[in-house]
């Protein structure tokens, strides 16, 4: 059953430039300009790359993702005028972090575990799935990985590091550190038909990853962890998590609101994660919204959540 269908982006009252296929907040022309600039800046730093839609690939096979950099350029205060500085700063930071000693070899096991976090990532942001066989799939395109928090960057564990330090030890440390990470601010905003959405924003790059400990988030925000009908959640970018706890028929407008909220936040936020809304139930995520080939956003309510929503609607009659 489809609940909402809407066109993403653009002004329907006037002509709209064709969007870039990957970074829809750019026009196609801006996307080409952005990728060319990224390639040029990396070359100036001594790294020749081949340009792909969402990453640069160096001759040695190292890939440099463009999602976060594109979002940073999109949010630059002076627009395209600031792009060269934004890209240069990003390239220098990334190359500085990857040119030194391998971080897992430079610090002790104790320090590795003290700075390991569970993190939710978009699978497309990984250079390759080949080295991340341990990653747990949360939903289509979303993975749970281990991340080592360093002063200037966050490094993802590969299979070889997981084997070295131990899957169970890393998961225990990652969960403990994620729970201890500051939550950030909590705000209640009104959605369609005055439905209530809870929005958590934080400086931590692990804010959105707190969906993995969502009951703790509920405890610290609404002081109620009773979720017999699950939780509607979205994680548009790494610094934001939004949710609604379904209890009655207001779940329908809340779902509609979260779908738009997720799509817009994904396009505007730094560290894009997912443009979709999900239903959380007992640690599982069911994707509820998706984009059609023509760019329209559609919410699909079926399966287990369809039964839950139908029950809530009947109870409200």
Secondary structure, 3 states (H helix, E strand, C coil): CEEEEEECCCCCCCCCCCECCCCCCCEHHHHHHHHHHHHHHHHHCCCCEEECCCEEEECCCCEEECHHHHHHHHCCCCHHHHHHHHHHHHHHHHHHHHHCCCHHHHCCHHHHHHCEEEEEEEHHHCCCHHHCCCCEEEECCEEEEEEEECCCCEEECCHHHHHHHCHHHHHHHHHHHHHHCCCCEEEEEECHHHCEEEEEECCCCCCHHHHHHHHHHHHHHCCCCCCCCCEEEECCECCEEEEECCCCCCHHHHHHHHHHHHHHHHHHCCCECCCCEEEEECCEEEECEEECCCCEEEEECCHHHHHHHHHHHHHCC
